[in-house]
Amino acid sequence: MSRALLSIFPALALAACGGDPAPTENTGASATGPAATNTAVAVESVQAANAQEMSPDAEAILASLGSAYAGADLTNGARQFRRCQSCHTLNAGGRHTVGPNLHGLIGGAAASADRFAYSSQLSEAGLVWDLETLDAWIANPRALVPGNRMSFVGLRDAEDRRDVIAYIAVETAGE
């Protein structure tokens, strides 16, 4: 693992615990550039997730999802969503990338985002993204809808799936 990547881990750990990253020792690596930018973005993302975890709005959203989501960890959800964000966006009116924008996903019909070309298998599946269907999709998209184009292999851990669904619900609420 490169030194640039290794320098990110302490900052993320501190941010996840609510601490401020301490200045790094000069190891000859530059404190600027892509690695430093990625560290700052990752730290801000984790800190934002921690702030939302404590907000009354986030608690109300999680309560509305049901008791299974009451203990959801939004920090872990943000961490797990990083796998998704290479192909998906969450913001209202956000653009589609490799995959569709996920704003308004929960409770909506599958394959319904405007101006996105879905596979015929997903379009014809007749799914509604309720919490159980979304959980099954995130667990293994190929098993739920064989032949779909999503290349993601799935999240096997049930708590990680719960957390990422909760994170998506909180991030897309009220916009």
MARBA-3410 file (N, C-alpha, C, O; in Angstrom, 1 decimal):
175
0.8,-1.2,0.0,0.0,0.0,0.0,0.9,1.2,0.0,1.9,1.3,0.7 ~ 0.5,2.2,-0.8,1.4,3.4,-0.9,1.3,4.3,0.4,0.3,4.2,1.1 ~ 2.3,5.1,0.6,2.3,5.9,1.8,1.2,6.9,1.7,0.6,7.3,2.8 ~ 0.8,7.4,0.5,-0.3,8.3,0.4,-1.6,7.7,1.0,-2.4,8.3,1.7 ~ -1.8,6.4,0.6,-3.1,5.8,1.1,-3.0,5.5,2.6,-4.0,5.6,3.3
-1.8,5.1,3.1,-1.7,4.8,4.5,-1.9,6.1,5.3,-2.4,6.0,6.5 ~ -1.6,7.2,4.8,-1.8,8.5,5.6,-3.3,8.8,5.7,-3.6,9.6,6.6 ~ -4.1,8.3,4.9,-5.5,8.6,5.0,-6.2,7.9,6.2,-7.1,8.5,6.8 ~ -5.8,6.7,6.5,-6.5,5.9,7.5,-6.5,6.5,8.9,-7.6,6.5,9.5 ~ -5.4,7.1,9.4,-5.6,7.7,10.7,-6.6,8.9,10.7,-7.3,9.1,11.7
-6.6,9.7,9.7,-7.5,10.8,9.6,-8.9,10.3,9.6,-9.8,10.9,10.3 ~ -9.2,9.2,8.9,-10.6,8.7,8.8,-11.0,8.1,10.2,-12.1,8.3,10.6 ~ -10.0,7.4,10.8,-10.3,6.9,12.1,-10.7,8.0,13.2,-11.6,7.8,13.9 ~ -9.9,9.0,13.1,-10.1,10.1,14.1,-11.5,10.8,13.8,-12.2,11.2,14.7 ~ -11.7,11.0,12.5,-13.0,11.7,12.1,-14.2,10.8,12.5,-15.2,11.3,13.0
-14.1,9.5,12.3,-15.2,8.6,12.7,-15.4,8.6,14.2,-16.6,8.4,14.6 ~ -14.4,8.9,15.0,-14.6,9.0,16.4,-14.9,10.4,16.9,-15.1,10.6,18.1 ~ -15.0,11.3,16.0,-15.4,12.7,16.3,-14.2,13.5,16.7,-14.4,14.7,17.1 ~ -13.0,13.0,16.5,-11.8,13.8,16.8,-11.3,14.6,15.5,-11.7,14.3,14.4 ~ -10.4,15.5,15.8,-9.8,16.3,14.7,-8.5,15.6,14.3,-7.7,15.3,15.1
-8.3,15.5,13.0,-7.0,14.9,12.5,-5.9,15.8,13.0,-5.9,17.0,12.8 ~ -4.9,15.2,13.6,-3.7,15.9,14.1,-2.8,16.2,12.9,-2.8,15.5,11.9 ~ -1.9,17.2,13.0,-1.0,17.4,11.9,-0.1,16.2,11.7,0.3,15.6,12.7 ~ 0.1,15.9,10.5,1.0,14.7,10.2,2.4,15.1,10.2,2.8,16.2,9.9 ~ 3.2,14.1,10.6,4.6,14.2,10.7,5.2,14.3,9.2,4.6,13.7,8.3
6.2,15.1,9.0,6.8,15.2,7.7,7.5,14.0,7.3,8.6,13.7,7.9 ~ 7.0,13.1,6.4,7.6,11.9,6.0,8.2,12.0,4.7,8.5,11.0,4.0 ~ 8.3,13.2,4.2,8.7,13.4,2.8,7.6,13.4,1.8,7.8,13.8,0.7 ~ 6.4,13.0,2.2,5.3,13.0,1.3,4.7,14.4,1.3,4.7,15.1,2.3 ~ 4.2,14.8,0.2,3.6,16.1,0.1,2.3,16.2,0.8,1.5,15.3,0.9
2.0,17.4,1.5,0.8,17.6,2.2,-0.3,18.1,1.3,-1.4,18.4,1.8 ~ 0.0,18.3,0.1,-1.0,18.7,-0.9,-1.1,17.7,-2.0,-0.4,16.7,-2.0 ~ -2.0,18.0,-2.9,-2.2,17.1,-4.0,-3.4,16.2,-3.8,-4.2,16.4,-2.9 ~ -3.5,15.2,-4.7,-4.7,14.3,-4.7,-4.9,13.6,-3.4,-6.0,13.5,-2.9 ~ -3.9,13.0,-2.8,-4.0,12.3,-1.6,-4.5,13.2,-0.5,-5.4,12.8,0.3
-4.0,14.4,-0.3,-4.5,15.3,0.7,-5.9,15.7,0.4,-6.7,15.8,1.4 ~ -6.2,16.0,-0.8,-7.6,16.3,-1.2,-8.6,15.2,-0.9,-9.6,15.4,-0.3 ~ -8.2,14.0,-1.2,-9.1,12.8,-0.9,-9.2,12.6,0.6,-10.3,12.3,1.0 ~ -8.2,12.9,1.3,-8.3,12.7,2.8,-9.3,13.8,3.3,-10.1,13.5,4.2 ~ -9.1,15.0,2.9,-10.0,16.1,3.4,-11.5,15.8,3.0,-12.4,16.0,3.8
-11.7,15.3,1.8,-13.1,15.0,1.4,-13.6,13.8,2.2,-14.8,13.9,2.6 ~ -12.8,12.8,2.4,-13.3,11.7,3.2,-13.6,12.1,4.6,-14.6,11.6,5.2 ~ -12.7,12.9,5.2,-12.9,13.3,6.6,-14.2,14.2,6.7,-15.0,14.0,7.6 ~ -14.4,15.1,5.8,-15.6,15.9,5.7,-16.9,15.0,5.6,-17.9,15.3,6.3 ~ -16.8,14.0,4.8,-17.9,13.1,4.6,-18.3,12.3,5.9,-19.4,12.2,6.2
-17.3,11.8,6.5,-17.5,11.1,7.8,-18.0,12.1,8.9,-18.9,11.7,9.6 ~ -17.5,13.3,8.9,-17.9,14.3,9.9,-19.4,14.7,9.6,-20.2,14.8,10.6 ~ -19.7,14.8,8.4,-21.1,15.1,8.0,-22.1,14.0,8.4,-23.2,14.2,8.9 ~ -21.6,12.8,8.2,-22.5,11.6,8.6,-22.6,11.6,10.1,-23.7,11.3,10.6 ~ -21.6,11.9,10.9,-21.7,11.9,12.3,-22.6,13.0,12.8,-23.4,12.8,13.7
-22.6,14.1,12.2,-23.5,15.2,12.5,-24.9,14.8,12.3,-25.8,15.1,13.1 ~ -25.2,14.2,11.1,-26.6,13.8,10.8,-27.0,12.7,11.8,-28.2,12.6,12.1 ~ -26.1,11.8,12.2,-26.5,10.7,13.1,-27.1,11.3,14.4,-28.0,10.6,15.0 ~ -26.7,12.5,14.8,-27.2,13.0,16.0,-28.4,14.0,15.9,-29.0,14.4,16.8 ~ -28.7,14.3,14.6,-29.7,15.3,14.4,-31.1,14.7,14.7,-31.3,13.5,14.4
-32.0,15.5,15.2,-33.4,15.0,15.4,-34.1,14.6,14.1,-34.9,13.7,14.1 ~ -33.7,15.3,13.0,-34.3,14.9,11.7,-33.9,13.5,11.3,-34.7,12.8,10.9 ~ -32.6,13.2,11.5,-32.2,11.9,11.1,-32.8,10.8,12.0,-33.2,9.8,11.5 ~ -33.0,11.1,13.3,-33.6,10.1,14.1,-35.1,9.9,13.7,-35.6,8.8,13.8 ~ -35.8,11.0,13.3,-37.2,10.9,12.9,-37.3,10.1,11.6,-38.2,9.3,11.4
-36.3,10.3,10.7,-36.3,9.6,9.4,-36.1,8.1,9.7,-36.8,7.2,9.1 ~ -35.1,7.8,10.5,-34.9,6.4,10.9,-36.1,5.7,11.6,-36.4,4.6,11.3 ~ -36.7,6.5,12.4,-37.9,5.9,13.1,-39.0,5.6,12.1,-39.8,4.7,12.3 ~ -39.1,6.5,11.1,-40.2,6.3,10.1,-39.9,5.0,9.2,-40.8,4.5,8.6 ~ -38.7,4.6,9.2,-38.3,3.4,8.4,-38.7,2.1,9.2,-38.8,1.0,8.6
-38.9,2.2,10.5,-39.3,1.1,11.3,-38.2,0.7,12.3,-37.1,1.2,12.2 ~ -38.6,-0.2,13.2,-37.7,-0.6,14.3,-36.4,-1.2,13.8,-35.4,-1.1,14.5 ~ -36.4,-1.9,12.7,-35.2,-2.5,12.2,-34.1,-1.4,11.9,-32.9,-1.8,11.8 ~ -34.5,-0.2,11.6,-33.6,0.9,11.2,-33.2,1.8,12.4,-32.4,2.7,12.2 ~ -33.9,1.6,13.5,-33.7,2.5,14.7,-32.2,2.5,15.1,-31.7,3.6,15.5
-31.5,1.4,15.0,-30.1,1.4,15.4,-29.1,1.5,14.3,-27.9,1.2,14.4 ~ -29.6,2.0,13.2,-28.7,2.2,12.0,-27.5,3.1,12.3,-27.7,4.1,13.0 ~ -26.4,2.8,11.8,-25.2,3.5,11.9,-24.9,4.3,10.7,-24.5,3.8,9.6 ~ -25.2,5.6,10.7,-25.1,6.5,9.5,-23.6,6.7,9.1,-23.3,6.9,7.9 ~ -22.7,6.6,10.0,-21.3,6.7,9.7,-20.9,5.5,8.8,-20.2,5.6,7.8
-21.3,4.3,9.3,-21.0,3.1,8.5,-21.8,3.2,7.1,-21.3,2.7,6.1 ~ -23.0,3.7,7.2,-23.8,3.8,5.9,-23.1,4.7,4.9,-23.0,4.4,3.7 ~ -22.5,5.8,5.4,-21.7,6.7,4.5,-20.5,6.0,4.0,-20.1,6.1,2.8 ~ -19.8,5.2,4.8,-18.7,4.4,4.4,-19.1,3.4,3.4,-18.4,3.2,2.4 ~ -20.1,2.7,3.6,-20.6,1.7,2.6,-21.1,2.3,1.3,-20.9,1.7,0.2
-21.7,3.5,1.4,-22.2,4.2,0.2,-21.0,4.6,-0.7,-21.2,4.8,-1.9 ~ -19.8,4.7,-0.2,-18.7,5.0,-1.1,-18.6,4.0,-2.2,-18.1,4.4,-3.3 ~ -18.9,2.8,-2.0,-18.9,1.8,-3.1,-19.9,2.1,-4.1,-19.7,1.9,-5.3 ~ -21.0,2.7,-3.7,-22.1,3.1,-4.6,-21.8,4.4,-5.4,-22.2,4.5,-6.6 ~ -21.2,5.3,-4.8,-21.0,6.6,-5.4,-20.1,6.7,-6.6,-20.0,7.7,-7.3
-19.4,5.6,-6.9,-18.7,5.5,-8.1,-19.6,5.5,-9.3,-19.2,5.8,-10.4 ~ -20.8,5.0,-9.1,-21.8,4.9,-10.2,-23.1,5.7,-9.9,-23.9,6.0,-10.9 ~ -23.4,6.1,-8.7,-24.7,6.8,-8.3,-24.5,8.1,-7.6,-23.5,8.3,-6.9 ~ -25.4,9.0,-7.8,-25.5,10.2,-7.0,-26.8,10.2,-6.2,-27.7,9.4,-6.5 ~ -26.8,11.1,-5.2,-28.0,11.1,-4.3,-28.8,12.4,-4.3,-29.9,12.5,-3.9
-28.2,13.5,-4.8,-28.8,14.8,-4.7,-30.0,15.0,-5.6,-30.1,14.4,-6.6 ~ -30.9,15.8,-5.1,-32.1,16.1,-5.9,-31.7,16.8,-7.2,-30.9,17.7,-7.2 ~ -32.2,16.2,-8.3,-31.9,16.8,-9.6,-30.5,16.4,-10.0,-30.0,16.9,-11.1 ~ -29.8,15.5,-9.3,-28.5,15.1,-9.7,-28.4,14.3,-11.0,-29.4,13.8,-11.4 ~ -27.2,14.4,-11.5,-27.1,13.7,-12.8,-26.9,12.2,-12.7,-26.6,11.7,-11.6
-27.2,11.5,-13.8,-27.0,10.1,-13.8,-25.5,9.9,-14.2,-25.0,10.7,-15.0 ~ -24.9,8.9,-13.7,-23.5,8.6,-14.2,-23.6,7.2,-14.8,-24.5,6.9,-15.7 ~ -22.8,6.2,-14.4,-22.9,4.9,-14.9,-24.2,4.3,-14.5,-24.9,3.5,-15.3 ~ -24.7,4.6,-13.3,-26.0,4.2,-12.8,-26.9,5.4,-12.6,-26.4,6.6,-12.7 ~ -28.1,5.2,-12.3,-29.1,6.4,-12.2,-28.9,7.1,-10.9,-28.3,6.6,-9.9
-29.3,8.4,-10.8,-29.3,9.1,-9.6,-30.3,8.4,-8.7,-31.4,8.0,-9.1 ~ -30.0,8.3,-7.4,-30.9,7.5,-6.5,-31.8,8.4,-5.6,-32.5,7.9,-4.7 ~ -31.9,9.7,-5.9,-32.8,10.5,-5.1,-34.2,10.1,-5.4,-34.6,10.0,-6.6 ~ -35.0,9.9,-4.3,-36.4,9.5,-4.5,-36.5,8.0,-4.7,-37.6,7.5,-5.1 ~ -35.5,7.3,-4.5,-35.5,5.8,-4.8,-36.4,5.1,-3.9,-37.3,4.3,-4.4
-36.4,5.3,-2.6,-37.1,4.5,-1.6,-38.6,4.8,-1.8,-39.1,5.9,-1.7 ~ -39.4,3.7,-2.1,-40.8,3.8,-2.3,-41.2,4.0,-3.8,-42.3,3.9,-4.1 ~ -40.2,4.3,-4.6,-40.4,4.5,-6.0,-40.4,3.2,-6.8,-39.9,2.1,-6.4 ~ -40.8,3.2,-8.0,-40.8,2.1,-8.9,-39.4,1.9,-9.5,-38.7,2.9,-9.8 ~ -39.0,0.7,-9.6,-37.7,0.4,-10.2,-37.7,0.8,-11.7,-38.7,0.8,-12.4
-36.5,1.2,-12.2,-36.4,1.6,-13.6,-37.2,2.8,-14.0,-37.8,2.8,-15.1 ~ -37.4,3.7,-13.1,-38.3,4.8,-13.4,-37.7,6.2,-13.5,-38.3,7.2,-13.8 ~ -36.4,6.3,-13.3,-35.7,7.6,-13.4,-35.7,8.1,-14.9,-35.4,7.3,-15.8 ~ -36.1,9.3,-15.1,-36.1,9.9,-16.4,-34.7,9.9,-17.0,-33.7,10.1,-16.3 ~ -34.6,9.7,-18.3,-33.4,9.8,-19.1,-32.3,8.9,-18.6,-31.1,9.2,-18.7
-32.7,7.7,-18.2,-31.7,6.7,-17.9,-32.1,5.4,-18.6,-33.3,5.0,-18.5 ~ -31.2,4.8,-19.3,-31.5,3.5,-20.0,-31.2,2.3,-19.2,-30.1,1.9,-18.9 ~ -32.3,1.7,-18.7,-32.2,0.6,-17.8,-32.2,-0.7,-18.7,-32.6,-0.7,-19.8 ~ -31.8,-1.8,-18.1,-31.8,-3.1,-18.8,-33.3,-3.5,-18.9,-34.1,-3.1,-18.1 ~ -33.6,-4.2,-19.9,-35.0,-4.7,-20.1,-35.4,-5.6,-18.9,-36.6,-5.6,-18.6
-34.4,-6.3,-18.4,-34.8,-7.2,-17.3,-35.3,-6.4,-16.1,-36.3,-6.8,-15.4 ~ -34.6,-5.3,-15.7,-35.0,-4.5,-14.6,-36.3,-3.8,-14.9,-37.2,-3.6,-14.1 ~ -36.4,-3.3,-16.2,-37.6,-2.5,-16.6,-38.9,-3.4,-16.5,-39.9,-2.9,-16.2 ~ -38.7,-4.7,-16.8,-39.8,-5.6,-16.9,-40.1,-6.3,-15.6,-41.1,-7.1,-15.4 ~ -39.2,-6.1,-14.6,-39.3,-6.8,-13.3,-40.5,-6.4,-12.5,-41.0,-7.1,-11.6
-41.0,-5.1,-12.6,-42.1,-4.6,-11.9,-41.9,-4.4,-10.4,-42.8,-4.5,-9.6 ~ -40.6,-4.1,-10.1,-40.3,-3.9,-8.7,-40.6,-2.5,-8.2,-40.6,-1.6,-8.9 ~ -40.9,-2.4,-6.9,-41.0,-1.2,-6.2,-39.9,-1.2,-5.1,-39.8,-2.2,-4.4 ~ -39.2,-0.1,-5.0,-38.0,-0.1,-4.0,-38.5,0.1,-2.6,-38.2,1.2,-2.0 ~ -39.2,-0.8,-2.1,-39.5,-0.8,-0.6,-38.3,-1.3,0.1,-37.3,-1.7,-0.6
-38.3,-1.2,1.4,-37.1,-1.5,2.2,-36.6,-3.0,2.0,-35.4,-3.2,1.9 ~ -37.6,-3.9,1.9,-37.2,-5.3,1.7,-36.6,-5.6,0.4,-35.6,-6.3,0.2 ~ -37.2,-5.0,-0.7,-36.7,-5.2,-2.0,-35.3,-4.5,-2.2,-34.4,-5.1,-2.8 ~ -35.2,-3.4,-1.7,-33.9,-2.7,-1.7,-32.8,-3.5,-1.0,-31.7,-3.5,-1.5 ~ -33.2,-4.0,0.1,-32.2,-4.9,0.9,-31.8,-6.1,0.0,-30.6,-6.4,0.0
-32.8,-6.7,-0.6,-32.4,-7.9,-1.4,-31.6,-7.5,-2.6,-30.7,-8.2,-3.0 ~ -31.9,-6.3,-3.2,-31.1,-5.8,-4.3,-29.7,-5.6,-3.9,-28.7,-6.0,-4.6 ~ -29.5,-4.9,-2.8,-28.1,-4.5,-2.4,-27.4,-5.8,-2.0,-26.1,-5.9,-2.1 ~ -28.1,-6.8,-1.5,-27.4,-8.1,-1.1,-26.9,-8.8,-2.3,-25.8,-9.3,-2.3 ~ -27.7,-8.8,-3.4,-27.2,-9.5,-4.6,-28.1,-9.1,-5.8,-29.1,-9.8,-6.0
-27.8,-8.1,-6.5,-28.6,-7.6,-7.6,-28.8,-8.7,-8.7,-29.9,-8.7,-9.3 ~ -27.9,-9.5,-8.9,-28.0,-10.5,-10.0,-29.0,-11.6,-9.6,-29.7,-12.2,-10.4 ~ -29.1,-11.9,-8.3,-30.0,-12.9,-7.8,-31.5,-12.4,-7.9,-32.4,-13.1,-8.2 ~ -31.6,-11.1,-7.5,-33.0,-10.5,-7.5,-33.5,-10.4,-8.9,-34.7,-10.7,-9.2 ~ -32.7,-9.8,-9.8,-33.1,-9.6,-11.2,-32.0,-10.2,-12.1,-31.1,-9.4,-12.5
-32.1,-11.5,-12.4,-31.0,-12.1,-13.3,-30.9,-11.3,-14.6,-32.0,-11.0,-15.3 ~ -29.7,-11.1,-15.1,-29.5,-10.5,-16.4,-29.5,-9.0,-16.4,-29.3,-8.3,-17.4 ~ -29.6,-8.3,-15.2,-29.6,-6.9,-15.1,-28.1,-6.4,-15.4,-27.2,-7.2,-15.3 ~ -28.0,-5.2,-15.7,-26.6,-4.7,-16.0,-25.8,-4.2,-14.9,-24.6,-3.8,-15.1 ~ -26.3,-4.1,-13.7,-25.6,-3.6,-12.5,-24.4,-4.6,-12.2,-24.6,-5.8,-12.0
-23.2,-4.1,-12.2,-22.0,-4.9,-12.0,-21.7,-5.1,-10.6,-20.8,-5.9,-10.3 ~ -22.3,-4.5,-9.7,-22.1,-4.6,-8.2,-22.4,-6.0,-7.8,-23.4,-6.6,-8.1 ~ -21.5,-6.7,-7.0,-21.6,-8.0,-6.6,-22.5,-8.1,-5.4,-23.0,-9.2,-5.1 ~ -22.7,-7.1,-4.6,-23.6,-7.1,-3.5,-22.9,-6.9,-2.2,-21.6,-7.1,-2.1 ~ -23.6,-6.5,-1.2,-23.1,-6.4,0.2,-23.7,-7.6,1.0,-24.9,-7.7,1.2
-22.9,-8.4,1.5,-23.4,-9.7,2.2,-23.8,-9.4,3.6,-24.7,-10.1,4.1 ~ -23.2,-8.4,4.3,-23.5,-8.1,5.7,-24.8,-7.4,5.8,-25.0,-6.3,5.3 ~ -25.7,-8.0,6.6,-27.1,-7.4,6.8,-27.0,-6.0,7.4,-27.8,-5.1,7.1 ~ -26.1,-5.8,8.4,-26.0,-4.5,9.1,-25.5,-3.5,8.1,-25.9,-2.3,8.2 ~ -24.5,-3.8,7.3,-24.0,-2.9,6.3,-25.1,-2.5,5.3,-25.2,-1.3,5.0
-26.0,-3.4,4.9,-27.1,-3.1,4.0,-28.1,-2.2,4.8,-28.6,-1.2,4.2 ~ -28.4,-2.5,6.0,-29.3,-1.6,6.8,-28.8,-0.2,6.9,-29.5,0.8,6.7 ~ -27.5,-0.1,7.2,-26.8,1.2,7.4,-26.8,2.0,6.1,-27.0,3.2,6.1 ~ -26.5,1.4,4.9,-26.5,2.1,3.7,-27.9,2.5,3.3,-28.1,3.6,2.7 ~ -28.9,1.7,3.5,-30.3,2.1,3.2,-30.7,3.3,4.1,-31.3,4.2,3.6
-30.3,3.2,5.4,-30.6,4.3,6.3,-29.9,5.6,5.8,-30.5,6.7,5.8 ~ -28.7,5.5,5.4,-27.9,6.7,5.0,-28.6,7.3,3.7,-28.7,8.5,3.6 ~ -29.0,6.4,2.8,-29.7,6.9,1.6,-31.0,7.7,2.0,-31.3,8.7,1.4 ~ -31.7,7.1,2.9,-33.0,7.7,3.3,-32.7,9.1,4.0,-33.5,10.0,3.7 ~ -31.8,9.2,4.8,-31.5,10.4,5.5,-30.9,11.4,4.5,-31.3,12.6,4.5
-30.0,11.0,3.6,-29.4,12.0,2.6,-30.4,12.5,1.6,-30.3,13.6,1.1 ~ -31.5,11.7,1.3,-32.4,12.2,0.3,-33.7,12.7,0.9,-34.6,13.1,0.1 ~ -33.8,12.8,2.2,-35.1,13.3,2.8,-35.1,14.8,2.7,-34.1,15.5,2.8 ~ -36.3,15.3,2.5,-36.6,16.8,2.6,-36.0,17.6,1.5,-36.0,18.8,1.6 ~ -35.6,17.0,0.4,-35.1,17.8,-0.7,-36.1,17.9,-1.8,-35.8,18.6,-2.8
END
